[in-house]
Amino acid sequence: MRDREGSEQAAFFNWLRVRHPAVFDMAYHVPNGGSRKGGQKEGARLKAQGVKAGVPDICIAIPRGGYFGLYIEFKATPPHNAVVSVTQKAWLEKLASQGYKSVLCKGFDALKAEVEAYLSLPVTRALRE
């Protein structure tokens, strides 16, 4: 079975690397999904190390528009997109309540548009004492 979500996400990171190299340096994928060898034992080991279900797929650790950063739950372009889980929705809400912009993007084009819109916002300045 073809991993459309993974393919589109890889294309996005390639686009980001070419279009916005400085942003690419501050962006990363959270590898929570997919199948893992080792079954329940491996799952327990990863959970003990801090892996949490539902954490969004992509983080751009750059503050803009009054936000501390951007978290994106990514799904493949419809009709190949998966269902957004209850835990994924809950993480988006929790992150928003902590000052992060958190969004769901369905497809490569929606992902690019969301990132371009976010990057067009004014830089969030930290107040330091």
C-alpha positions as CSV (number, residue, x, y, z in Angstrom):
1,M,0.0,0.0,0.0
2,R,1.4,3.4,-0.9
3,D,2.1,5.9,1.9
4,R,0.5,9.0,0.3
5,E,0.7,11.0,3.5
6,G,4.4,10.2,3.9
7,S,5.1,11.0,0.2
8,E,3.3,14.3,0.4
9,Q,5.0,15.2,3.7
10,A,8.4,14.4,2.2
11,A,7.6,16.6,-0.8
12,F,6.6,19.4,1.6
13,F,9.9,19.2,3.4
14,N,11.8,19.3,0.1
15,W,9.7,22.3,-1.0
16,L,10.4,24.0,2.4
17,R,14.2,23.3,2.1
18,V,14.3,25.0,-1.3
19,R,11.7,27.8,-0.8
20,H,12.5,28.7,2.8
21,P,15.9,27.3,3.9
22,A,16.1,29.2,7.2
23,V,12.6,27.9,8.1
24,F,13.5,24.4,7.0
25,D,16.3,24.5,9.6
26,M,13.7,25.1,12.3
27,A,11.1,22.6,11.1
28,Y,10.8,19.0,12.0
29,H,8.5,15.9,11.8
30,V,7.3,14.2,15.0
31,P,7.5,10.4,14.1
32,N,4.6,9.2,16.1
33,G,2.7,7.3,13.4
34,G,3.5,4.2,11.3
35,S,4.0,0.6,12.3
36,R,7.0,-0.4,14.4
37,K,8.8,-3.7,14.8
38,G,8.8,-5.0,18.3
39,G,5.0,-4.8,19.0
40,Q,3.8,-4.0,22.5
41,K,7.3,-4.1,24.0
42,E,8.6,-1.5,21.6
43,G,5.5,0.6,22.1
44,A,6.0,0.5,25.9
45,R,9.7,1.5,25.4
46,L,8.8,4.5,23.2
47,K,6.0,5.6,25.6
48,A,8.5,5.5,28.5
49,Q,10.8,7.7,26.4
50,G,8.0,10.3,25.9
51,V,6.2,9.4,22.7
52,K,2.6,10.5,23.0
53,A,-0.3,9.6,20.8
54,G,-1.9,12.4,18.8
55,V,1.0,14.9,18.8
56,P,0.9,16.8,15.5
57,D,3.1,15.6,12.6
58,I,5.0,18.9,11.9
59,C,6.4,21.6,14.0
60,I,7.8,24.9,12.8
61,A,9.6,26.4,15.8
62,I,9.5,30.0,14.6
63,P,7.3,32.6,16.4
64,R,4.9,34.6,14.2
65,G,1.7,36.6,14.6
66,G,1.7,36.4,18.4
67,Y,2.2,32.6,18.4
68,F,5.2,30.8,19.8
69,G,5.3,28.4,16.8
70,L,3.2,26.4,14.3
71,Y,2.1,22.8,14.8
72,I,0.4,21.0,11.9
73,E,-1.5,17.7,11.9
74,F,-1.1,16.6,8.3
75,K,-3.3,14.3,6.3
76,A,-2.9,13.3,2.7
77,T,-4.9,15.0,-0.1
78,P,-8.5,13.9,-0.1
79,P,-9.9,11.3,-0.9
80,H,-6.7,9.6,0.5
81,N,-6.7,11.4,3.8
82,A,-7.1,9.5,7.1
83,V,-9.6,10.3,9.8
84,V,-8.4,12.8,12.5
85,S,-8.4,11.0,15.8
86,V,-9.8,12.2,19.0
87,T,-6.3,12.4,20.5
88,Q,-5.0,14.4,17.5
89,K,-7.9,16.9,17.9
90,A,-7.2,17.2,21.6
91,W,-3.5,17.9,21.0
92,L,-4.3,20.7,18.5
93,E,-6.6,22.2,21.1
94,K,-4.0,21.9,23.9
95,L,-1.3,23.5,21.8
96,A,-3.6,26.4,20.9
97,S,-4.4,27.0,24.5
98,Q,-0.6,27.3,25.2
99,G,-0.1,30.0,22.5
100,Y,0.8,27.9,19.5
101,K,-0.9,28.1,16.2
102,S,-2.2,24.6,15.6
103,V,-3.9,23.5,12.5
104,L,-5.1,20.5,10.4
105,C,-4.0,20.5,6.8
106,K,-5.3,18.1,4.2
107,G,-2.9,17.8,1.4
108,F,0.3,19.2,0.1
109,D,-1.3,22.4,-1.4
110,A,-3.1,23.2,1.9
111,L,0.1,22.6,3.8
112,K,2.1,25.0,1.7
113,A,-0.6,27.7,1.8
114,E,-0.9,27.4,5.6
115,V,2.9,27.7,6.1
116,E,3.1,30.7,3.6
117,A,0.3,32.4,5.5
118,Y,2.0,31.8,8.9
119,L,5.3,33.1,7.6
120,S,3.7,36.2,6.3
121,L,2.7,37.2,9.9
122,P,4.8,39.6,11.8
123,V,7.6,38.2,13.9
124,T,6.6,37.5,17.6
125,R,9.1,39.3,19.8
126,A,10.0,37.8,23.2
127,L,10.2,40.1,26.2
128,R,13.3,39.3,28.2
129,E,14.2,40.6,31.6
